[in-house]
Amino acid sequence: MNTITKKDLVKKISYSTGERQQVVKRIIEETLEHITEAMTRGERVELRKFGVFKISWREAKIARNPKTGEKISISSRKVVKFKSGKFLFKRLNEK
């Protein structure tokens, strides 16, 4: 499985739209910044046909350090959950 980086996205979008890479990079960074700001305010971010990002709460728990076997305490925290939209789900599961 390969990884696509932000740089790869910029190149692909720049090529397909004919827009300069600097402009595309700025748009992508602004988009990600607005998504991040919305999520830090506790808002749900919905991108139609793609999916929904939402904040979930993970409770505190006691875990073990796999190397030492020592018990460690993990505090409660917020985590991001993603649920794919119908269009993305169908595309992922095409045969």
Z-matrix of the N, CA and C atoms (Angstrom, degrees):
N
C 1 1.443
C 2 1.530 1 108.34
N 3 1.308 2 116.45 1 131.90
C 4 1.456 3 122.13 2 -179.81
C 5 1.517 4 111.50 3 -93.32
N 6 1.319 5 115.85 4 163.02
C 7 1.456 6 122.32 5 176.65
C 8 1.516 7 108.77 6 -114.01
N 9 1.324 8 116.58 7 134.12
C 10 1.462 9 121.28 8 173.99
C 11 1.516 10 107.30 9 -105.51
N 12 1.316 11 116.05 10 124.61
C 13 1.455 12 121.74 11 -179.19
C 14 1.527 13 110.31 12 -94.11
N 15 1.323 14 115.21 13 171.73
C 16 1.451 15 120.46 14 176.74
C 17 1.532 16 109.66 15 -60.06
N 18 1.306 17 116.54 16 -38.92
C 19 1.468 18 121.69 17 178.67
C 20 1.534 19 110.41 18 -60.56
N 21 1.334 20 116.73 19 -42.09
C 22 1.467 21 120.75 20 177.68
C 23 1.526 22 110.99 21 -62.86
N 24 1.334 23 116.58 22 -42.61
C 25 1.466 24 120.57 23 178.21
C 26 1.521 25 110.86 24 -61.25
N 27 1.327 26 116.12 25 -44.00
C 28 1.463 27 120.45 26 179.67
C 29 1.521 28 110.04 27 -58.07
N 30 1.321 29 117.22 28 -46.86
C 31 1.468 30 121.24 29 -179.36
C 32 1.530 31 111.41 30 -62.04
N 33 1.341 32 116.79 31 -46.03
C 34 1.462 33 120.64 32 -178.02
C 35 1.527 34 111.67 33 -64.55
N 36 1.332 35 116.55 34 -45.17
C 37 1.465 36 120.25 35 -179.39
C 38 1.520 37 110.21 36 -67.73
N 39 1.317 38 117.21 37 -40.40
C 40 1.454 39 121.25 38 177.97
C 41 1.523 40 110.58 39 -60.14
N 42 1.319 41 116.86 40 -43.85
C 43 1.459 42 121.46 41 -179.77
C 44 1.528 43 111.03 42 -65.21
N 45 1.342 44 116.56 43 -44.84
C 46 1.463 45 119.39 44 -175.06
C 47 1.529 46 113.24 45 -75.22
N 48 1.333 47 118.19 46 -24.68
C 49 1.468 48 120.62 47 -179.09
C 50 1.519 49 113.03 48 -101.46
N 51 1.320 50 117.23 49 -18.97
C 52 1.457 51 120.27 50 -176.72
C 53 1.525 52 112.60 51 81.00
N 54 1.323 53 116.85 52 5.54
C 55 1.468 54 121.60 53 179.15
C 56 1.522 55 109.64 54 -84.97
N 57 1.328 56 116.06 55 151.41
C 58 1.465 57 120.71 56 179.50
C 59 1.525 58 110.61 57 -64.13
N 60 1.329 59 116.26 58 147.50
C 61 1.465 60 121.48 59 -178.58
C 62 1.519 61 111.83 60 -61.31
N 63 1.323 62 118.29 61 -36.26
C 64 1.474 63 121.14 62 179.59
C 65 1.518 64 110.96 63 -60.68
N 66 1.327 65 116.58 64 -41.58
C 67 1.470 66 121.45 65 -179.48
C 68 1.522 67 109.96 66 -67.85
N 69 1.322 68 116.59 67 -45.91
C 70 1.466 69 121.27 68 -179.63
C 71 1.527 70 109.96 69 -61.85
N 72 1.326 71 117.04 70 -44.07
C 73 1.470 72 121.12 71 -179.94
C 74 1.528 73 110.69 72 -59.92
N 75 1.324 74 116.50 73 -43.70
C 76 1.476 75 120.38 74 179.83
C 77 1.529 76 110.93 75 -63.47
N 78 1.319 77 117.26 76 -40.98
C 79 1.469 78 120.71 77 179.19
C 80 1.521 79 110.76 78 -64.34
N 81 1.326 80 117.02 79 -44.39
C 82 1.467 81 120.33 80 178.85
C 83 1.522 82 110.55 81 -62.88
N 84 1.329 83 117.64 82 -44.83
C 85 1.469 84 120.73 83 179.98
C 86 1.521 85 111.69 84 -63.94
N 87 1.325 86 118.00 85 -39.74
C 88 1.468 87 121.35 86 177.03
C 89 1.525 88 110.95 87 -64.88
N 90 1.328 89 116.20 88 -41.26
C 91 1.464 90 120.65 89 178.39
C 92 1.524 91 110.60 90 -60.28
N 93 1.331 92 116.15 91 -48.44
C 94 1.467 93 120.27 92 -179.96
C 95 1.528 94 111.42 93 -64.22
N 96 1.325 95 117.18 94 -36.86
C 97 1.471 96 120.88 95 178.28
C 98 1.527 97 110.78 96 -64.25
N 99 1.330 98 117.50 97 -42.52
C 100 1.470 99 120.52 98 179.78
C 101 1.533 100 111.21 99 -67.68
N 102 1.320 101 116.57 100 -37.77
C 103 1.470 102 119.77 101 176.11
C 104 1.527 103 109.76 102 -63.82
N 105 1.332 104 116.96 103 -44.62
C 106 1.466 105 121.52 104 179.45
C 107 1.521 106 111.30 105 -61.52
N 108 1.328 107 117.32 106 -44.85
C 109 1.467 108 121.13 107 179.39
C 110 1.518 109 111.01 108 -61.26
N 111 1.325 110 116.96 109 -44.03
C 112 1.465 111 120.60 110 179.68
C 113 1.524 112 110.74 111 -61.96
N 114 1.314 113 116.67 112 -42.42
C 115 1.458 114 119.66 113 -178.42
C 116 1.520 115 111.90 114 -69.89
N 117 1.328 116 118.56 115 -34.85
C 118 1.467 117 119.86 116 177.94
C 119 1.531 118 110.75 117 -67.98
N 120 1.329 119 116.86 118 -23.31
C 121 1.476 120 120.69 119 174.81
C 122 1.526 121 111.07 120 -83.62
N 123 1.335 122 116.81 121 -0.85
C 124 1.462 123 120.51 122 178.63
C 125 1.518 124 113.38 123 87.28
N 126 1.325 125 116.92 124 10.64
C 127 1.458 126 120.14 125 -178.95
C 128 1.527 127 110.76 126 -84.41
N 129 1.290 128 114.62 127 153.05
C 130 1.454 129 123.26 128 176.53
C 131 1.530 130 106.78 129 -89.23
N 132 1.330 131 117.68 130 138.76
C 133 1.463 132 121.46 131 -179.78
C 134 1.524 133 108.45 132 -113.93
N 135 1.319 134 115.12 133 118.42
C 136 1.461 135 121.01 134 -177.51
C 137 1.524 136 109.23 135 -114.55
N 138 1.323 137 115.60 136 122.87
C 139 1.459 138 122.13 137 175.25
C 140 1.523 139 106.38 138 -113.39
N 141 1.318 140 116.25 139 102.79
C 142 1.467 141 121.51 140 -174.71
C 143 1.511 142 111.33 141 -51.02
N 144 1.292 143 116.60 142 140.94
C 145 1.467 144 127.52 143 -178.38
C 146 1.529 145 113.02 144 70.21
N 147 1.332 146 117.93 145 -13.85
C 148 1.460 147 120.10 146 -178.89
C 149 1.521 148 110.93 147 -103.20
N 150 1.346 149 117.42 148 -58.61
C 151 1.448 150 119.67 149 179.45
C 152 1.518 151 112.95 150 162.75
N 153 1.328 152 114.90 151 -175.04
C 154 1.459 153 122.58 152 -176.54
C 155 1.526 154 109.28 153 -126.68
N 156 1.334 155 115.54 154 132.29
C 157 1.458 156 122.42 155 172.53
C 158 1.513 157 106.78 156 -104.25
N 159 1.326 158 117.03 157 131.50
C 160 1.457 159 119.28 158 175.68
C 161 1.517 160 109.72 159 -143.15
N 162 1.326 161 114.57 160 158.62
C 163 1.462 162 121.77 161 -179.20
C 164 1.524 163 108.16 162 -91.82
N 165 1.313 164 115.42 163 135.66
C 166 1.454 165 121.63 164 176.98
C 167 1.526 166 107.75 165 -126.21
N 168 1.309 167 116.91 166 157.95
C 169 1.456 168 122.14 167 -178.22
C 170 1.518 169 109.30 168 -106.12
N 171 1.315 170 116.76 169 127.31
C 172 1.456 171 121.45 170 176.94
C 173 1.537 172 107.79 171 -106.34
N 174 1.312 173 116.27 172 125.75
C 175 1.464 174 121.91 173 -177.13
C 176 1.530 175 111.88 174 -69.77
N 177 1.320 176 115.27 175 157.41
C 178 1.467 177 120.98 176 175.86
C 179 1.531 178 108.95 177 -66.91
N 180 1.339 179 115.23 178 150.20
C 181 1.466 180 118.25 179 179.52
C 182 1.523 181 110.17 180 -155.26
N 183 1.307 182 114.69 181 165.10
C 184 1.460 183 122.04 182 174.62
C 185 1.528 184 106.68 183 -101.16
N 186 1.325 185 116.47 184 129.73
C 187 1.468 186 121.71 185 179.81
C 188 1.526 187 108.72 186 -128.34
N 189 1.299 188 116.20 187 178.02
C 190 1.462 189 121.25 188 178.08
C 191 1.520 190 109.89 189 -118.66
N 192 1.332 191 114.97 190 140.67
C 193 1.453 192 120.92 191 172.23
C 194 1.526 193 106.48 192 -72.29
N 195 1.336 194 118.80 193 120.12
C 196 1.464 195 119.68 194 -175.71
C 197 1.535 196 114.29 195 -63.29
N 198 1.325 197 117.46 196 -26.59
C 199 1.468 198 119.71 197 -179.06
C 200 1.523 199 111.93 198 -78.54
N 201 1.345 200 115.98 199 -44.69
C 202 1.458 201 119.54 200 -173.43
C 203 1.524 202 113.64 201 -102.51
N 204 1.331 203 116.92 202 -19.02
C 205 1.458 204 120.14 203 -176.19
C 206 1.528 205 112.57 204 79.89
N 207 1.337 206 116.10 205 0.30
C 208 1.463 207 121.93 206 -179.00
C 209 1.536 208 110.10 207 -70.03
N 210 1.344 209 115.89 208 139.44
C 211 1.457 210 120.82 209 176.94
C 212 1.527 211 109.17 210 -74.16
N 213 1.329 212 115.08 211 136.69
C 214 1.464 213 119.87 212 176.21
C 215 1.523 214 108.56 213 -132.12
N 216 1.311 215 114.72 214 150.32
C 217 1.450 216 120.95 215 -179.91
C 218 1.525 217 109.44 216 -97.42
N 219 1.323 218 116.30 217 128.00
C 220 1.462 219 121.69 218 176.82
C 221 1.517 220 107.04 219 -110.02
N 222 1.327 221 115.65 220 120.90
C 223 1.457 222 120.26 221 -177.00
C 224 1.528 223 111.38 222 -73.85
N 225 1.316 224 116.43 223 161.57
C 226 1.459 225 120.52 224 177.61
C 227 1.528 226 108.27 225 -67.38
N 228 1.327 227 115.08 226 151.91
C 229 1.455 228 118.55 227 -176.66
C 230 1.525 229 110.49 228 -160.35
N 231 1.319 230 114.24 229 164.75
C 232 1.454 231 121.09 230 176.05
C 233 1.526 232 108.51 231 -90.48
N 234 1.322 233 115.77 232 143.56
C 235 1.462 234 121.47 233 176.47
C 236 1.527 235 108.53 234 -133.94
N 237 1.311 236 116.27 235 156.16
C 238 1.459 237 121.84 236 178.10
C 239 1.518 238 108.78 237 -95.11
N 240 1.319 239 115.29 238 132.75
C 241 1.461 240 120.57 239 175.20
C 242 1.523 241 107.85 240 -117.96
N 243 1.323 242 115.74 241 144.05
C 244 1.458 243 121.46 242 179.62
C 245 1.513 244 109.33 243 -123.53
N 246 1.328 245 115.88 244 133.54
C 247 1.456 246 121.12 245 174.76
C 248 1.520 247 107.04 246 -122.47
N 249 1.322 248 116.20 247 123.13
C 250 1.459 249 119.61 248 -177.31
C 251 1.525 250 111.18 249 -69.31
N 252 1.332 251 115.15 250 148.29
C 253 1.450 252 121.76 251 175.33
C 254 1.521 253 110.28 252 -78.40
N 255 1.336 254 116.59 253 170.04
C 256 1.467 255 121.24 254 -176.81
C 257 1.524 256 111.75 255 -60.18
N 258 1.328 257 117.15 256 -43.62
C 259 1.458 258 120.87 257 -177.71
C 260 1.525 259 110.94 258 -62.67
N 261 1.341 260 117.39 259 -47.42
C 262 1.460 261 121.68 260 178.89
C 263 1.525 262 110.41 261 -63.67
N 264 1.325 263 116.38 262 -43.60
C 265 1.458 264 120.88 263 179.80
C 266 1.523 265 111.04 264 -58.29
N 267 1.339 266 116.80 265 -45.64
C 268 1.469 267 120.63 266 179.68
C 269 1.523 268 110.99 267 -63.36
N 270 1.344 269 116.95 268 -43.31
C 271 1.467 270 120.41 269 -178.86
C 272 1.529 271 111.05 270 -64.35
N 273 1.328 272 117.04 271 -37.67
C 274 1.455 273 120.76 272 179.93
C 275 1.522 274 112.22 273 -68.28
N 276 1.319 275 115.78 274 -30.03
C 277 1.463 276 120.11 275 -174.13
C 278 1.514 277 114.30 276 -104.95
N 279 1.344 278 117.47 277 13.76
C 280 1.460 279 120.16 278 174.44
C 281 1.514 280 109.44 279 -69.09
N 282 1.293 281 116.11 280 148.67
C 283 1.467 282 119.59 281 179.88
C 284 1.498 283 110.60 282 -107.87
